[in-house]
């Protein structure tokens, strides 16, 4: 069974919380165990951040980018210099492509 990103994030957060509780209940004189627990929490935190960076754009973000793309196309029609028209069209194409997900 393959885990979705949201399921993996949820699992990692639960594991990180478990390690955090164990860390809190570990004696301060047990440096080796505390260091191991800290490294495990750090690993899970790094993986959670990595997964969150690859989350798809939300509904409003996608439609905002599409709206900006349409506004740039309208701007390309209205702007005088040819180089500004080309710039607007290229930026509109980039935003439209980026809004796909």
C-alpha positions in Angstrom: 0.0 0.0 0.0 1.3 3.4 -1.0 1.0 6.3 1.5 -0.2 9.6 0.3 1.8 12.7 1.2 -0.9 13.8 3.7 -0.9 10.4 5.3 2.9 10.3 5.6 2.9 13.8 7.1 0.3 12.7 9.7 2.3 9.6 10.5 5.6 11.5 10.8 4.0 14.1 13.1 2.7 11.4 15.3 6.1 9.8 15.5 7.8 13.1 16.1 5.3 13.8 19.0 6.1 10.3 20.4 9.8 11.0 20.3 9.2 14.4 21.8 7.4 12.9 24.8 10.1 10.3 25.3 12.8 13.1 25.0 11.0 15.1 27.7 10.8 12.1 30.0 14.5 11.1 29.5 17.0 12.1 32.2 19.2 15.1 31.3 22.2 13.0 32.3 21.5 10.5 29.5 23.1 12.5 26.7 23.4 9.6 24.2 19.7 8.7 24.3 18.7 12.4 24.2 21.0 13.0 21.2 19.5 10.0 19.4 15.9 11.1 20.1 16.7 14.7 19.0 18.2 13.4 15.7 15.1 11.3 15.1 12.9 14.3 15.7 15.0 16.4 13.4 14.9 13.7 10.6 11.1 13.6 10.8 10.9 17.4 10.8 13.1 17.6 7.7 11.0 15.0 5.9 7.7 16.8 6.8 9.1 20.1 5.5 10.2 18.3 2.3 6.8 16.8 1.8 5.1 20.2 2.5 7.2 21.9 -0.2 5.9 19.5 -2.8 2.2 20.0 -2.0 0.2 21.1 -5.0 -1.2 24.7 -5.1 -4.5 25.3 -3.6 -7.7 26.2 -5.5 -7.4 30.0 -5.0 -3.7 30.1 -5.8 -4.3 28.3 -9.1 -7.2 30.5 -10.1 -5.3 33.6 -9.0 -2.4 32.6 -11.3 -4.8 32.1 -14.1 -6.4 35.4 -13.5 -3.0 37.1 -13.5 -2.2 35.4 -16.7 -5.4 36.7 -18.4 -4.7 40.2 -17.1 -1.2 40.0 -18.6 -2.6 38.9 -21.9 -5.0 41.9 -21.8 -2.1 44.1 -20.9 -0.1 42.8 -23.9 -2.9 43.9 -26.1 -3.0 47.4 -24.6 0.7 48.1 -24.1 2.5 49.9 -27.0 6.1 48.8 -27.3 6.7 45.4 -28.9 9.2 44.3 -26.3 6.6 44.9 -23.5 4.1 42.9 -25.5 6.5 40.0 -25.8 7.4 40.2 -22.1 3.7 40.2 -21.0 2.9 37.2 -23.3 5.9 35.2 -21.9 5.0 36.0 -18.3 1.4 35.1 -19.0 2.5 31.8 -20.5 4.7 31.1 -17.5 1.9 31.8 -15.0 -0.6 29.7 -17.0 1.8 26.8 -17.0 2.6 27.2 -13.3 -1.1 27.3 -12.5 -1.5 23.7 -13.8 -0.1 22.4 -10.7 
